Amino acid sequence: MTTVNPQQATITATGEATVPVPCDVAWLHLVLVEDAKIVGEALEHSGARVSLVLDRIRETEPRLPETVTEVERKIEPLFDTDGSLDGFRVHRVVRAQMPPEPAGLLLDVAIMAGAGPGSRIAFGVRDPAAARASAIDAALRAAQTNAAAAATSLGCELGELRETTVESVVPDEFSDPLVLVSGHARLVYSRSC
């Protein structure tokens, strides 16, 4: 979009661009659920399950995962049909970081070792600032092209750049190993006709 303001002798141009950014990191979100009669026993079984799943991953790829973080832990009481306390459930989500290439195979390994429903792969970029910069650079080029085209069509010349606004957001994680990062730029130039 390009706007010409006759009172202020300016040309305002916007540009948008979407650039593909290959992911260079993946996270396995491993869901682990254990039930037991007492909380301590449920926690013990849960810890053993986490260790077993991570050990199976390391047996398959000894240098992975790069890091492991627990992102969620819930302890819930379980009740029988009469409403009496029947035990406890420990629900944990562990996030294991790795390069994207082995993530599919290692998710299969984790599920076979006991990771439960809801386990998934998420992808991301290690340097979101670089991904944002690519999208912003492309949006700025589009805005500059739009401003130059407007000036040419009006028989004017672009003057100095008076104002610049740019934005781009890279999601923390996404479901595809190739993310499309969008950028938006707004430029205000003085003009002489």
C-alpha positions in Angstrom: 0.0 0.0 0.0 1.2 3.5 -0.8 -0.3 6.8 0.3 0.6 10.3 -1.0 0.0 13.2 1.4 -0.3 16.5 -0.6 -0.3 18.7 2.5 2.9 17.2 4.0 4.6 16.3 0.6 5.2 12.7 1.8 4.9 9.3 0.4 4.0 6.5 2.8 4.6 2.9 1.5 4.2 -0.4 3.2 5.7 -3.8 2.3 5.0 -7.2 3.4 7.0 -10.4 2.9 7.0 -14.0 4.0 10.3 -15.9 3.9 10.8 -19.6 4.5 13.1 -20.4 7.4 14.4 -23.9 7.8 14.2 -25.1 11.4 17.5 -26.1 13.1 16.1 -27.4 16.4 13.4 -29.8 17.5 11.8 -30.7 20.8 10.2 -33.9 21.7 7.3 -33.1 24.1 7.0 -36.4 25.9 3.9 -37.0 27.9 4.3 -39.5 30.8 1.4 -40.6 33.0 1.6 -42.9 36.0 -1.1 -44.0 38.5 -0.5 -45.4 42.0 -2.3 -45.7 45.3 -0.1 -43.1 47.1 1.5 -39.9 45.8 5.1 -41.0 46.6 4.7 -44.2 44.7 3.2 -42.4 41.7 6.1 -40.0 41.7 8.6 -42.8 42.0 7.0 -44.7 39.1 6.9 -41.5 37.1 10.6 -40.8 37.6 11.4 -44.3 36.6 9.3 -43.9 33.4 11.1 -40.7 32.5 14.5 -42.3 33.0 13.5 -45.3 30.9 12.3 -43.2 28.0 15.4 -41.0 28.0 17.7 -44.0 28.3 16.0 -45.6 25.2 16.5 -42.3 23.3 20.2 -42.3 24.4 20.7 -45.9 23.4 19.5 -45.0 19.9 21.4 -41.6 19.6 24.1 -41.5 22.4 24.7 -37.7 22.1 21.0 -36.8 22.3 19.0 -35.2 23.7 21.0 -32.0 24.0 19.0 -30.8 26.9 16.0 -32.1 28.9 13.5 -29.9 30.7 10.4 -30.7 32.7 7.7 -28.3 31.4 4.7 -29.6 33.3 4.0 -31.7 36.4 0.5 -32.3 37.8 -0.6 -34.6 40.6 -4.3 -35.4 40.6 -6.4 -37.5 43.0 -8.3 -40.4 41.4 -11.7 -41.4 42.7 -13.7 -44.6 42.3 -17.3 -44.8 41.2 -18.4 -44.3 44.8 -16.4 -41.1 45.1 -13.8 -42.6 47.4 -10.1 -41.8 46.9 -8.7 -44.5 44.8 -5.1 -43.2 44.2 -3.2 -40.5 42.4 -2.1 -39.7 38.9 1.2 -38.0 38.0 1.1 -36.3 34.6 4.4 -35.0 33.4 5.6 -33.4 30.2 9.3 -33.5 29.5 10.9 -31.5 26.7 14.0 -33.0 25.0 15.9 -30.8 22.6 17.8 -32.1 19.6 18.5 -31.3 15.9 15.4 -31.9 13.7 16.7 -34.8 11.6 16.5 -37.6 14.2 13.3 -36.2 16.0 10.8 -38.5 14.2 12.8 -41.7 14.9 13.4 -40.7 18.5 9.7 -39.9 19.0 8.9 -43.4 17.8 11.5 -44.8 20.3 10.1 -42.7 23.1 6.5 -43.9 22.5 7.7 -47.6 22.3 9.4 -47.0 25.7 6.3 -45.6 27.3 5.7 -42.0 26.4 1.9 -41.6 26.2 -0.7 -39.9 24.1 -0.1 -36.3 23.4 3.6 -36.8 22.9 4.7 -34.7 19.9 7.5 -33.0 18.0 7.8 -29.2 17.9 10.3 -27.4 15.6 12.0 -24.0 16.0 15.0 -21.9 15.2 18.0 -21.4 17.5 18.4 -17.8 16.4 14.9 -16.2 16.1 16.5 -12.8 15.7 18.1 -13.9 12.4 14.8 -15.3 11.1 13.1 -12.0 12.0 15.8 -10.0 10.3 15.4 -11.9 7.0 11.6 -11.2 7.0 12.1 -7.6 7.9 14.7 -7.1 5.2 12.4 -8.6 2.6 9.5 -6.4 3.8 11.7 -3.3 3.7 12.7 -4.0 0.1 9.1 -4.4 -0.8 8.2 -1.1 0.8 11.1 0.7 -0.9 10.0 -0.7 -4.2 6.4 0.5 -3.6 7.6 4.0 -2.6 9.8 4.3 -5.7 7.0 3.1 -8.0 4.6 5.6 -6.5 7.1 8.5 -6.9 7.8 7.5 -10.5 4.1 7.3 -11.3 3.6 10.8 -9.8 6.6 12.2 -11.6 8.3 12.9 -8.2 11.5 12.0 -6.6 11.8 10.4 -3.2 13.5 12.6 -0.6 14.8 11.7 2.8 13.4 8.8 4.8 11.5 10.4 7.7 10.0 7.4 9.5 10.4 3.6 9.5 8.3 1.0 11.3 9.1 -2.7 11.1 7.7 -5.8 12.7 8.1 -9.5 12.6 7.3 -12.3 15.0 8.8 -15.8 15.0 6.7 -18.3 17.0 8.5 -20.1 19.8 7.7 -23.4 18.2 5.7 -24.8 15.3 4.6 -28.1 13.9 6.5 -28.1 10.6 10.3 -28.2 10.0 10.0 -25.2 7.6 8.4 -22.1 9.0 7.1 -19.1 7.0 8.1 -15.9 8.9 6.3 -12.8 7.9 7.6 -9.2 8.1 5.9 -5.9 7.7 7.5 -2.5 7.0 6.1 1.0 6.8 8.3 3.8 5.3 7.5 7.5 5.1 9.6 9.6 2.6 9.6 13.3 1.8 9.0 13.9 -1.9 9.6 16.6 -4.4 7.5 17.0 -7.5 
